[in-house]
Amino acid sequence: MKVTVLGSTGSIGTQALDVIRERGWSVAALAAGRNLDRLEAQVREFRPDLVSVDAGVLDAARARLTGVRVIADPAEAAVHPADVVVNAMSGLIGLSPTRAALEAGQAVALATKEAMVTAGGLMWEAAARGGGRVVPVDSEHTGVYQCLTGEDVRDVAEIILTASGGPFRDGPADLSGVTAEQALKHPNYAMGPKVTIDSSTLLNKGLEVIECASLYGLPPAQVQVAVHPQQWIHAAVRFRDGSLKAQFGPTDMRLPIAYAMDAAPTGMQRPGDVRGARRGPEVSGHLGWPMRGTWEFRDPDFGRFPCLGLAYRAGEAGGLAPVALNAADEVAVDAFLAGQIGYMDIPRLIEGVLDETPGGTLSWDAITETDAWARTRATERAAALQRGRP
């Protein structure tokens, strides 16, 4: 199988390349940002046909990366012939290549959260026009995908996404004095600062609720959250007859990545089946994973973590509200990490932007305009909150 990896130098991208290496697949194209050291090593090993980099390092990349065509448009890399395109680009920059891939009829293993959070309807329109297919990469959404294999979504009563609960799941009751250092200490995972803060506020889980609703055509109210500190169960589906299916296993992102890459080209397929893939220790080494220990489940505390409720509000409103939510959160998290606002100012800032978000029809231009407006308004609100602090 021939795979394109967009966002190849990031966490999901490098783990996707681990799976490609293990299975002996080839790489069609890579897209990265500015990390030329890591990209150069990837080009030497996988020898792609095409590489996309940030425009600011294009000349330097062309000087360093020999024997490969180097461009500055990830959308061009996304439509390069491949069996599957893994899109692990974070932020709105990942929307254009996702759209291009779907309109070109590509099979997309999608890890770009913003694609379905801010532009879900538009992405499905692009897929319908070009014949592209989507299988999610996030462990929760891939878990849902596996639970729904062979099922009719009309029989679904609710989808349940699990959350670790973050560093403050057991206290303190008053989160107003939380510091950035405390919020960055995730109990289960080592992640980047943005997603770690979002995990601590449960905003990340709220974005996943919106994403899940967009992926499976359900209202956000039909997607529930359960705090599961052990994080062994990734997702569950409750059907209208009362039965419940869950997907659980080790917390190794290479497992959902491998599943998504195998499933995307045909729609339903477990990694290694049919293609006779080489099964090395990197992923299949989990065959001895033990089913032991105590597993806990709790309701999320919407009072202590108002960001989760704000995400439901934006998801139910639809239109451009999720765009504003996403943009305001990015500004709020940056301001908190910079010491400009307090921890509980994050939901205050987001709520204020949502209150002012104008209505309008979702379109590609409207996404860009609303994102810019929300960032400006969120920056103004952050400055006002900073002035009001003692």
N, C-alpha and C positions, 0 to 999 in steps of 0.2 A: 504494500500500500504506500502511496505517495502522499505526504502530509505537508501542509503549509502551517507555520506557527507564527501568529501575530502577537507581539509582546514576548518575544523569545527570551529576552534577558531577565524577565521578572520571575516571580516565584512559580506561578502556574506554567509559564512558558518553559522554564528549565525542567520542571517535572514532566511536562509533555514530551520533551526531548529525551528524558530518562526512559519513558515508555517506548518511544520510537527506537531508541538504541537497543533496548531489551528485545524488542520484537523483530529487529533487523529490517525495519521499514526505511524508506528513503525520504528526504526532505525536498519539497518542490521550491519553497520560498520561505524567507524569514523576514519579519519586520521587528525592528527594535527602536529604541529612542536614541540615547546618546552614549550608552555604555559600549564603546567600541572595543575595549579589551575583551569583554565577555563575548561580544558578537564575533570578533575575529577568531576566537577559539572555536566557536560553533561553526563558522564557515569552514575552517580547516577540517573539522571532523565530519560534518554532514554534507558539504559541497552542494549547496542549493543552487538552483538556476538563477535566482533573483533575490536581492536583499534590499529592504527599504529602511532608511534611517531618518532621524530628525533632520530637517532642512539645514539647521545650523551647523551640523557636522558632516554634511554631504561631501564637501571637498576632501576633508580629512579621511572619511571612510573610503572614498574612491582611491585615495593614495595608499591606504593600508590593505584594502580587501581586493586582492588580485584574483583573476580568473572567474569573477562573478559580476553580473550586471548590478550596479548600485543605483537606486532611485530614492526619491523623497516622498513618494505617495503610497501609503500602506494599502489604499484601495486597489491600486494596480497589482500589488502582491496578492491581495485577496481574490482576484479573479484569475490569477495564473493557474493553469490546469493542475488540479490535484484531486485526490479522492476525498479528502476532508480538509477543511480549514479550521484550525483551532484559533479562536479569537480570545486572547487573554489581555487585550489592551484595556487599561482602566480609564474611566472618564469619558466625556463626550467625544473625545478623539476616536474612540472605538466605534462610533455609530456609522460613520461613512464607509469604512471597510466592511462592516456587517451588512449594510444595505447593498453594497456593490456585490458582495459574494452571493447574497440571496437572489438578487436580480440576474446574476450570471448562472443561476442554477446549481450553485455549490452546496455541498453538505457542510454545515457549520456546527462544530462543537463549541458552544458559546459560554464563555466565562465572563464576558463584558456585561456586568450587572446593569449598567446604564442603558443598554440597548432595549431591554424589555421594561425597565422602570420608567424611562422617559418617552419611549417611542414604540411601545409594544404593537399597537395597531398598525403603525406605519411599517414596521418590520414584517408583519404578517402579510400586508399588502405587497411588499417587495417580493416576498417568497411566492405569493400567488402569481405575480407577474412573471417571475423568472423560473419558477419550479425549484427553488432552493428549499433545503430542509434544515431544521434546527433540533439539536439535542443539547440540553443544558449540561454544564460541567460542574457547577457547584454541588457539593456533596448532598445538600438537602434536596435540590431540584432534581438531581440525577436519581436520588432515592425515590422521589415521587414518580419519576418517569418509569422506574423499574416496577413500582407498585401498580402502576396503571397499565403495564404491558398485558395485553389480552383482555383488558377491561373496557367498558363503555363509560366515558366521563359523565354521561347523564345519570349513571348509577351512583355517583359520588355524593355523599352527604357533606363531608368536609375533608380538607387536607390539613394535616398537622405538621408544622415545622418545629424542630427542636432547637433550643438555644442553650448555651452553656450557662447563661445568666451573668457572665462577666465577673470582674473582680469584686463587685459590690452586691452580689446576689444574697449574701448573708449579713449585710450591714456595711456601713452604718445606716441607721434610719434616716438621719439628716445628711444629705449628700452635698449640701451647699459649700462645705469647706474642703471638698475633695481636691487634691492637687493633680497636676498632669503626671507626675511620677507615679502616684497611686493608680491612676486610671490606665496607665500604660502597662501595668502588671497583670496581664491576662492569665487566668489560672490554668488554661489548657494549651494555648498555642503561642508561638512566636510569630507575630504578624507585623506589618507596617504600622506606623503610628496612626494614620487615618482610620483604618479598619479596626484597629484596637480600641480607639476611643469610641467609635460607632458601636462596637460590641459592648462596651461598658455602659452606654446609654440605651442599648437595645434598638437604636436607630437602624443598625445594620440588619437586624431581624425584621424591622418594619419595611426596609427596602426589599428584603427577600419576600415578604408577603405580597407586595405590589408586583414583583417580578413573577412570582408563582401564579398570581391571578392572571397576568398577561400571558404566561406560557400556556395555561390550560383553559383559558376562557371562562374563568369563574369570577364572581364578585369577591372583593377582599374579605368580606364578612364570612365567606365560606372557607377561608384559610386561617387556621388557628395557630397559636404559638404555645408550646409547652416548654418550661424550663427543665432541662435534663442535664444536670451537672456533669455526668460521666461522658456524655456525648457519644455513646455507642449507637443509639438509635438516631438516624439522620432525618428520617421523615416517616410519616404514616398516612394511610388513607382509610377513612371510615366510609363504608358504603351504606346505602339506604336500607339494606336488610339488616344492618347492625354489625356486620362483620368488619374486621379491622385487619389491614395488611401493613406491615412495617418493613423497612429496609434498615439493617443494622450491620455493623462490622467495625474493623479497625479504622482509626482516624488517620488514614494515609490518603492524601489527595490523588496519588497516582492511580488508585482504584477507580474513582469516578471519572478521572481523565481518560483512562484506558477504555472504560465502558462507553463513554460518549464518543470517542474517536471511532470505535468499532460500530456503534449503533447508527451514527449519523448517515453513512452512505446508503444504508438499506432500510433504516427505520427501526428494526428490532434485531439485535444480535449481541450476544455476550462476548467479551474479549477472548480471542483465541479460537472460537468456534468457526467452522467453515474454512477460514483462510489458513489453518494449520500453522498459526503463529508460534514462534519460538517462545517457550514459557520459562523464563529465567527466574532468579530469586527476587528481583526487585518488587514484583507485584504478587506473584503466586506464592511467595514465601509466607503469606498470611494464612495459608491453608490450615495451619495449626493453631490459629487464634482461639483462645479458650472462651467459652460462654460461662463465665463465673462472676461472682461479686453481686453487690446490691445496686440496683438501678433505681434512681429517684425521678419523680415527675412532680412539678409544681406549676401553679398558675403564675403567669407574669404579673408583677405589681405595677399596674398602670399609674398609680399615684407617685411612686418613687421614680418611675422611668417614663415620664410623659412623652418622650420622643416616639415611643412605640405607638401611642394613641395618635400622635400627629401624622405618622406614616399611614395609619388606617384612614385618617381623615382625608389625606391627599389622595390615597388610592380610591376611596369612594367618590371623591369629587371628580377624579379623572381629568381629562383634558390636559391643561398645562400645569396643574397643581403639583404633580410629581416632579416636573422639571424644576419648579421653584423650590420644592422641598430638598431636592438633591443639591442644588446650587447653594441654598442657604446653609445647609449642613456643612458643606465644604468650607465655607467662609467661617462659620461658627467654630468648627474644630480647629482651624488654623489660628483663630483669635485666642481660643482657649490654650492651645499649646504655646502660644507666644506670650501668655500671661496677661493678655489684654482684657479678658472677661473671665468670670467664674464658671464653674462646672454647670450649675443650674441655669446660667445665662444661655447655655446652648439651646435648650428647648424654648426659652423665652424669645430668643432671636428668631428661631425657625417659625414659631407661632406667629410672631409679628409679621414676618414676610408672607406667610400663608394668608393671613388676614387681608393683606393688600394685593394679593395676586389677581391680576385681571383675568376675566374670562376670555374665551377665544377658542377657535378650532385648532386642534393639534395638526401641525404641519411641520415640515423640515425647517422652514424659515422661522416659524413661530417658536420652535424649540431654541434656536440660536438667540432670538430676540429675548425670550423669556429668561433664558439662562443668564444673559448679560444683565438684564434688568434686575433679576433676583440677587445677583452677586453685588451689584452696586448698592441695592437697598440693604442687603445684609451687612455690607461693609459700613454703611452709614449707621445702622443700628448697633453694630459692634462698637463703633466710636462713641455713640451716645451712652451705651452701657458702661464703657470704660470711664467716661467722664463722671458717671454717677457712682462709681465705686469709691469707698473711703480710702 
